[in-house]
Amino acid sequence: MTNTRPIAPPFPAGPSTGQPARPAWRIRPFDGLEGVLPGGTPGDARDGVPGDVPDRAPADAADRVPGDVPGGVHLGAHRRTLAGRLTAALGTQLGERRTFRKAAWSTGLCDQYPEAGLTLFHDDRERLVHIEAFAPAPVAYRGIPLLERPFGDVVDELTAAGCPLATDDTGCLAPDAGFHLTGDPDEPAQPAESVSLLTRSALDAPLPRMTDGPRSAGTDSHRIVPHRGTDTVRLGEDRAVLRARLGPALQSTPEYGGAAQDWYYEHGLVLTFDADDRLTTLVVSYVGRRGTALLDGIPLLDRPYEDVAADLAAAGIPLTARELAADLPDHGVTLHLVARTHPAPPVAAVVLRAEGTPPAPAHA
């Protein structure tokens, strides 16, 4: 879809624009964006650094999170609050909202507004945890426009403005400002593609790496044990014990929720652990290969959701539909769909959580 309607006046003045300062979305380090929406503060040259993102987001639009400036797009804001704010402020200029999962094992949903140049990533409590902005979003930092300009020019101006940068294969990271600018360092004349706004924890997370140990034969079928896990992996198990049984894993820090995550490609498992290395969330989802997850003999994965729901109903298993998901409350199981644009969306992942792990909120 091509969109020629601007969502805001042009960028504020920067070293390369020579234009009078006008409102734009301004990066507020480790907090989000402010400036275009009512209640923001366009023209304020000071970049504040607020405290940690609050632990709980407001349930209603009338509620306010500490540090959540009314009118901005702020990390920690509740998904419903933010969607209503964007709609009220931008109206038809906001365009359509596309909801999807970043990956089948992601417990939160993403809302993308292509015409507004925003993709918003939420956790399983519907709190905003990551922001990606792309053209035509008018994003600036310290008065420097970041998008729709040569990547090399943006890097030079940020450096001249005293913003420390660390270049990588996909662009550059501004660790003190809490954002990553996507571009090609080998093609500096090409425009910067997008800006990702990060939380401080995401910046500090170690890089993913493979663990050591002998490999074991992969599993292409899992039998779901209600409320407990699978026939080979149980919720609450120790991380080291699982590694000894399953073999090497790609270990990383999850984007949100949990303290650590192990991905077992050969087994079709993504496992999330708490600070004591106990398994809290188990996801069955195969990538690049076929596999099954069976509940009472019913195959759940890679089949149209309507077919799976019909089989479960015929077996007398209650199912509660949610947005891009469905809960089996009597079995402690959640089925994940990836995007509703598919004509017959398949079940892409089967999720089980340890007792006491908060589930995703239900939707009408």
C-alpha positions as CSV (number, residue, x, y, z in Angstrom):
1,M,0.0,0.0,0.0
2,T,1.3,3.4,-0.9
3,N,0.5,6.3,1.3
4,T,1.1,9.9,0.4
5,R,-0.7,11.6,3.3
6,P,1.6,13.0,5.9
7,I,0.6,12.2,9.5
8,A,2.3,15.4,10.8
9,P,4.1,18.5,9.5
10,P,7.7,18.0,8.3
11,F,10.6,17.3,10.5
12,P,12.0,19.9,12.9
13,A,15.1,21.8,11.9
14,G,18.3,19.7,11.8
15,P,21.8,20.4,10.5
16,S,20.7,19.3,7.0
17,T,17.1,20.6,6.7
18,G,17.4,24.3,7.0
19,Q,13.7,24.5,7.6
20,P,11.9,26.1,10.5
21,A,11.3,23.9,13.5
22,R,7.9,22.1,13.4
23,P,6.3,19.4,15.5
24,A,7.6,15.8,15.2
25,W,7.7,12.7,17.3
26,R,10.7,13.2,19.5
27,I,12.5,10.3,21.1
28,R,12.4,10.3,24.9
29,P,15.2,7.9,25.9
30,F,14.0,4.6,27.4
31,D,10.5,5.9,27.5
32,G,9.1,6.2,23.9
33,L,7.9,9.0,21.7
34,E,6.2,12.3,22.3
35,G,5.4,15.5,20.4
36,V,2.8,14.9,17.7
37,L,-0.1,13.7,19.8
38,P,-2.0,16.1,22.0
39,G,-0.3,16.5,25.4
40,G,3.2,16.0,23.9
41,T,5.8,18.7,24.1
42,P,7.1,19.5,20.6
43,G,9.8,22.1,20.6
44,D,11.2,21.1,24.0
45,A,14.9,20.5,23.3
46,R,15.6,18.6,26.6
47,D,15.6,14.9,26.3
48,G,14.6,13.5,29.7
49,V,15.5,10.0,30.9
50,P,12.7,8.8,33.2
51,G,12.9,5.9,35.7
52,D,12.1,2.3,34.9
53,V,9.1,1.3,32.9
54,P,6.3,0.7,35.4
55,D,5.5,-2.9,36.2
56,R,1.8,-2.6,35.5
57,A,0.0,-0.6,32.8
58,P,-3.4,1.1,33.2
59,A,-6.5,-0.9,32.4
60,D,-8.5,2.1,31.1
61,A,-7.8,5.2,29.1
62,A,-8.5,7.4,32.1
63,D,-5.6,5.8,34.1
64,R,-2.1,7.1,33.9
65,V,1.3,5.4,34.3
66,P,4.0,7.5,36.1
67,G,6.1,9.1,33.3
68,D,3.5,8.3,30.7
69,V,3.0,11.8,29.2
70,P,-0.6,12.1,27.9
71,G,-0.5,12.1,24.1
72,G,2.8,10.3,23.7
73,V,3.6,6.7,22.6
74,H,5.3,5.5,25.8
75,L,6.7,2.1,26.8
76,G,4.6,0.6,29.5
77,A,1.4,2.0,28.2
78,H,-1.6,-0.4,28.0
79,R,-2.5,-1.5,24.5
80,R,-6.1,-0.5,24.7
81,T,-5.2,2.9,26.1
82,L,-2.7,3.5,23.4
83,A,-4.9,2.4,20.5
84,G,-7.6,4.8,21.7
85,R,-5.2,7.6,22.1
86,L,-3.8,7.2,18.6
87,T,-7.2,6.9,17.0
88,A,-8.5,10.0,18.8
89,A,-5.4,12.1,17.8
90,L,-4.8,11.0,14.2
91,G,-8.2,9.9,13.1
92,T,-8.3,8.6,9.5
93,Q,-4.6,9.5,9.1
94,L,-3.8,6.6,11.4
95,G,-5.0,4.1,8.8
96,E,-5.7,0.5,9.4
97,R,-4.3,-1.6,12.3
98,R,-2.8,-4.9,11.5
99,T,-2.4,-7.3,14.5
100,F,0.0,-10.2,14.4
101,R,2.6,-12.1,16.4
102,K,6.3,-11.5,15.9
103,A,6.8,-15.2,16.2
104,A,4.5,-18.1,16.9
105,W,6.1,-18.5,20.4
106,S,5.6,-14.8,21.3
107,T,3.1,-14.4,24.1
108,G,2.3,-10.8,23.3
109,L,0.7,-9.2,20.2
110,C,2.0,-6.6,17.8
111,D,-0.1,-3.8,16.3
112,Q,1.2,-2.3,13.1
113,Y,-0.1,1.0,11.6
114,P,1.5,1.0,8.1
115,E,0.1,4.4,7.1
116,A,1.4,6.0,10.3
117,G,4.8,4.3,10.2
118,L,4.5,2.5,13.6
119,T,4.7,-1.1,14.8
120,L,4.0,-1.5,18.5
121,F,5.1,-4.7,20.4
122,H,3.2,-5.7,23.6
123,D,3.9,-8.3,26.3
124,D,1.4,-10.9,27.6
125,R,0.0,-8.3,30.0
126,E,-0.7,-6.0,27.0
127,R,2.0,-3.4,28.0
128,L,4.0,-1.7,25.3
129,V,7.6,-3.0,25.4
130,H,9.1,-2.1,22.0
131,I,8.4,0.5,19.3
132,E,9.5,0.5,15.7
133,A,9.0,3.6,13.6
134,F,9.5,3.8,9.9
135,A,8.6,6.3,7.1
136,P,6.4,8.3,7.1
137,A,6.7,8.6,10.9
138,P,8.4,12.0,11.6
139,V,10.9,10.8,14.3
140,A,13.7,13.1,15.6
141,Y,16.3,13.0,18.3
142,R,17.9,16.3,19.6
143,G,16.3,18.1,16.6
144,I,17.9,15.7,14.1
145,P,15.4,13.9,11.7
146,L,16.2,10.2,11.6
147,L,14.2,8.8,8.7
148,E,13.9,9.3,4.9
149,R,17.4,10.8,4.9
150,P,20.8,9.3,4.0
151,F,22.0,6.9,6.8
152,G,25.5,8.4,6.7
153,D,24.2,12.0,7.2
154,V,22.1,11.0,10.1
155,V,25.1,9.2,11.8
156,D,27.3,12.2,11.2
157,E,24.8,14.6,12.7
158,L,24.2,12.4,15.7
159,T,27.9,12.1,16.3
160,A,28.4,15.8,16.0
161,A,25.6,16.4,18.5
162,G,27.5,14.2,21.1
163,C,25.3,11.1,20.8
164,P,27.5,8.0,21.3
165,L,26.9,5.4,18.6
166,A,28.0,1.7,18.1
167,T,27.8,0.5,14.5
168,D,26.7,-3.0,13.7
169,D,25.8,-5.0,10.5
170,T,22.2,-3.6,10.5
171,G,22.9,0.0,11.4
172,C,23.9,1.7,14.6
173,L,22.9,1.6,18.3
174,A,22.6,4.7,20.4
175,P,23.0,3.0,23.9
176,D,22.6,6.2,25.9
177,A,19.5,7.3,24.0
178,G,17.7,3.9,23.9
179,F,17.3,3.5,20.2
180,H,18.7,1.6,17.2
181,L,18.8,3.1,13.7
182,T,18.5,0.6,10.9
183,G,20.5,1.3,7.8
184,D,23.4,0.0,5.7
185,P,26.8,1.2,7.0
186,D,28.3,0.1,3.6
187,E,25.8,2.2,1.7
188,P,25.7,5.5,3.7
189,A,23.9,7.3,0.9
190,Q,20.9,5.0,1.2
191,P,18.1,6.2,3.5
192,A,17.8,5.1,7.1
193,E,15.0,2.5,7.2
194,S,13.6,2.5,10.7
195,V,14.1,3.4,14.3
196,S,13.7,0.9,17.2
197,L,13.1,2.2,20.7
198,L,14.3,-0.1,23.3
199,T,14.1,-0.6,27.1
200,R,17.2,-0.5,29.1
201,S,17.0,-4.2,29.8
202,A,16.9,-5.0,26.1
203,L,20.1,-3.1,25.6
204,D,21.9,-5.0,28.5
205,A,20.8,-8.4,27.4
206,P,23.6,-10.8,26.4
207,L,23.8,-12.0,22.8
208,P,22.1,-15.4,22.1
209,R,24.5,-18.4,22.0
210,M,24.5,-22.1,21.7
211,T,25.1,-24.1,24.9
212,D,27.6,-27.0,25.1
213,G,26.9,-30.7,25.5
214,P,26.2,-33.8,23.4
215,R,23.3,-33.6,21.0
216,S,20.3,-35.8,21.4
217,A,17.8,-37.1,18.8
218,G,15.2,-34.5,18.0
219,T,11.5,-35.0,18.8
220,D,8.9,-34.5,16.1
221,S,5.9,-35.3,18.2
222,H,4.8,-34.2,21.7
223,R,1.9,-35.5,23.7
224,I,0.3,-32.7,25.8
225,V,-0.1,-33.5,29.5
226,P,-2.8,-31.1,30.8
227,H,-1.5,-28.4,33.2
228,R,1.9,-30.2,33.4
229,G,3.7,-29.9,30.0
230,T,4.4,-32.7,27.6
231,D,5.4,-36.4,27.9
232,T,9.1,-35.3,27.9
233,V,9.2,-31.8,29.4
234,R,7.4,-30.7,32.6
235,L,6.7,-27.3,33.9
236,G,8.8,-26.5,36.9
237,E,11.7,-28.6,35.8
238,D,15.3,-27.3,36.3
239,R,17.0,-25.8,33.3
240,A,20.2,-27.8,33.7
241,V,18.2,-31.1,33.9
242,L,16.4,-30.2,30.7
243,R,19.6,-29.4,28.9
244,A,21.1,-32.7,30.0
245,R,18.0,-34.5,28.6
246,L,17.4,-32.4,25.4
247,G,20.9,-31.4,24.4
248,P,22.3,-28.0,23.3
249,A,19.9,-25.1,23.1
250,L,20.1,-21.5,21.8
251,Q,20.0,-19.6,25.1
252,S,18.9,-16.0,25.2
253,T,17.0,-13.4,27.3
254,P,13.3,-13.2,26.3
255,E,12.1,-9.8,25.1
256,Y,9.7,-9.7,28.0
257,G,8.6,-12.0,30.8
258,G,10.9,-14.6,32.4
259,A,14.6,-14.4,33.2
260,A,16.0,-16.7,30.5
261,Q,14.9,-18.6,27.4
262,D,16.2,-21.8,25.6
263,W,15.2,-22.7,22.1
264,Y,15.5,-26.4,21.1
265,Y,15.2,-26.3,17.3
266,E,15.3,-30.1,16.9
267,H,12.5,-30.6,19.5
268,G,10.3,-27.8,18.4
269,L,10.4,-26.3,21.9
270,V,10.9,-22.7,23.2
271,L,11.2,-22.8,27.0
272,T,11.2,-19.8,29.4
273,F,12.6,-19.9,32.9
274,D,12.3,-17.8,36.0
275,A,15.2,-16.4,38.1
276,D,15.6,-19.8,39.8
277,D,16.0,-21.5,36.4
278,R,12.6,-23.3,36.8
279,L,10.5,-23.8,33.6
280,T,7.6,-21.4,33.6
281,T,6.4,-21.3,30.0
282,L,6.5,-24.2,27.5
283,V,5.9,-23.5,23.8
284,V,5.6,-26.2,21.1
285,S,6.3,-24.7,17.7
286,Y,8.4,-26.1,14.9
287,V,10.3,-23.9,12.5
288,G,11.7,-25.2,9.2
289,R,10.4,-28.8,9.9
290,R,7.2,-30.6,10.6
291,G,6.1,-31.7,14.0
292,T,2.9,-32.4,15.9
293,A,1.5,-31.7,19.4
294,L,-1.3,-34.1,20.4
295,L,-4.0,-33.6,23.0
296,D,-6.2,-36.6,23.6
297,G,-5.1,-37.9,20.2
298,I,-6.1,-34.6,18.5
299,P,-3.3,-33.0,16.4
300,L,-3.1,-29.3,17.2
301,L,-0.3,-27.8,15.2
302,D,-0.2,-26.6,11.5
303,R,-3.9,-27.3,11.0
304,P,-6.6,-24.6,10.3
305,Y,-7.8,-23.3,13.5
306,E,-11.5,-24.0,12.6
307,D,-10.6,-27.7,12.0
308,V,-8.8,-27.9,15.4
309,A,-11.7,-26.2,17.2
310,A,-14.2,-28.5,15.6
311,D,-12.2,-31.6,16.7
312,L,-11.9,-30.3,20.2
313,A,-15.6,-29.5,20.4
314,A,-16.5,-33.0,19.2
315,A,-14.2,-34.4,22.0
316,G,-16.1,-32.3,24.6
317,I,-13.1,-30.1,25.3
318,P,-14.1,-26.5,26.1
319,L,-12.4,-23.7,24.1
320,T,-12.5,-19.9,24.6
321,A,-11.5,-17.8,21.6
322,R,-9.3,-14.7,22.1
323,E,-7.5,-12.4,19.7
324,L,-5.2,-14.6,17.7
325,A,-5.4,-17.2,20.4
326,A,-7.7,-19.7,22.1
327,D,-7.7,-21.1,25.6
328,L,-8.4,-24.6,26.7
329,P,-9.2,-23.8,30.3
330,D,-9.7,-27.4,31.5
331,H,-6.3,-28.4,30.2
332,G,-4.1,-25.3,30.9
333,V,-3.3,-24.9,27.2
334,T,-3.4,-21.9,24.8
335,L,-3.3,-22.1,21.0
336,H,-1.5,-19.4,19.1
337,L,-2.4,-18.0,15.7
338,V,0.1,-15.7,13.9
339,A,-2.1,-13.4,11.8
340,R,-5.7,-13.2,10.8
341,T,-4.9,-12.2,7.2
342,H,-4.4,-15.9,6.4
343,P,-7.7,-17.3,4.8
344,A,-7.6,-20.2,7.2
345,P,-5.2,-19.3,10.0
346,P,-3.4,-22.4,11.3
347,V,-2.5,-23.1,14.9
348,A,1.2,-22.1,15.0
349,A,2.1,-22.9,18.6
350,V,0.8,-24.7,21.7
351,V,1.6,-22.9,25.0
352,L,1.5,-24.1,28.6
353,R,2.3,-22.0,31.7
354,A,3.3,-23.0,35.2
355,E,0.8,-22.4,37.9
356,G,1.0,-18.8,39.1
357,T,2.3,-17.5,35.8
358,P,-0.1,-14.8,34.7
359,P,-2.0,-15.6,31.5
360,A,-2.6,-13.1,28.7
361,P,-5.8,-11.0,29.3
362,A,-8.9,-12.2,27.6
363,H,-10.6,-10.2,24.9
364,A,-14.2,-9.6,24.1
